[in-house]
Amino acid sequence: MMRILSTRSLLQTALLLSISEICSGAAA
């Protein structure tokens, strides 16, 4: 259970990072 949660949070963090990176790239 904990492993699934940590994996999910890792994916969520990576998704947020890539989204913010794309947004900053579009802004620049």
C-alpha positions as a printed Julia matrix, in Angstrom:
28×3 Matrix{Float64}:
  0.0    0.0     0.0
  2.7    2.46    1.0
  4.75   1.57   -2.06
  1.82   2.34   -4.34
  1.27   5.69   -2.61
  4.92   6.69   -2.86
  5.04   5.68   -6.52
  1.91   7.69   -7.2
  3.31  10.77   -5.44
  6.56  10.38   -7.42
  4.63  10.32  -10.68
  2.58  13.31   -9.55
  5.72  15.27   -8.7
  7.32  14.42  -12.04
  4.13  15.46  -13.82
  4.02  18.8   -11.99
  7.69  19.42  -12.76
  7.25  18.7   -16.46
  4.13  20.88  -16.61
  5.87  23.81  -14.94
  8.87  23.3   -17.22
  6.64  23.39  -20.3
  4.84  26.48  -18.97
  8.11  28.3   -18.29
  9.36  27.28  -21.74
  6.18  28.63  -23.33
  6.47  31.83  -21.32
 10.08  32.3   -22.45
